[in-house]
Structures are given as C-alpha cells and as structure tokens.
Amino acid sequence: MDAQCCCDPGRGGGLHLSRGRMHAGAPRVVPGSPERTYHSGVLVLSRRPNESIMIGGDIVLTVLEVRGDQVRIGIEAPRSVDVHREEVYREIRDAVDEAAAATDT
C-alpha cells in the first residue's frame, strides 16, 4: 500500500501541523500506524474541524475552524506549559539570549 500525503486530493485535503510550513519530500508511513505520516522528520496528522490531537496525557490540540488557508486551533494545556506562536517564541528566545549576552560582558 502506497502512503498518501494528507494534502493529496484523494484524501480529502487534511490539515498539516508541520510548524506552519509547507512540507516537501515523499511521505513515509510509520509501520503499524497508517495514520502517522512523516515529511522531512516532521509528524503530519490530518484533522477536520472539531477533531483533536493529544500530546502526552495533558495537552489537547483541537481544530476549531478552517477558513481558506487559515486554521484556528484551540489548545488545552496545564498552566505550567508555555504556549506561544512560533514567531513570538523566537522573539522571546532572542530577547533572553541578548540579555544573557549583555550580562556576560
């Protein structure tokens, strides 16, 4: 059985959770788990609105809405887990790195 990409028209246009970027390369299915497909080392799962993904036992990602090329995702996580959009996380990390460098001089 050939693996199909979750964006393949034959699969109904699933969603990518691949760090907000389009993926490249041939899909690879994990043996024994036909729903898990990897592209360039990133796990890609297909979900429709109101379907969820569990991360560990206490983090739930739920697809709330799909409108064009925009996806609204709800995140349930313990307060001890920091949740940021990637670009915000990078800004925070850069600011911390700059502050650490300033104290080292």
Stockholm file with secondary structure:
# STOCKHOLM 1.0

chainA/1-105         MDAQCCCDPGRGGGLHLSRGRMHAGAPRVVPGSPERTYHSGVLVLSRRPNESIMIGGDIVLTVLEVRGDQVRIGIEAPRSVDVHREEVYREIRDAVDEAAAATDT
#=GR chainA/1-105 SS CCCCCTTSGGGTCCCCCSTTSCCCSCCEEETTEEEEEEETTEEECCCCTTCEEEETTTEEEEEEEEETTEEEEEEECCTTSCCCCHHHHHHHHHHHHHHHHHHHC
#=GC SS_cons         CCCCCTTSGGGTCCCCCSTTSCCCSCCEEETTEEEEEEETTEEECCCCTTCEEEETTTEEEEEEEEETTEEEEEEECCTTSCCCCHHHHHHHHHHHHHHHHHHHC
//
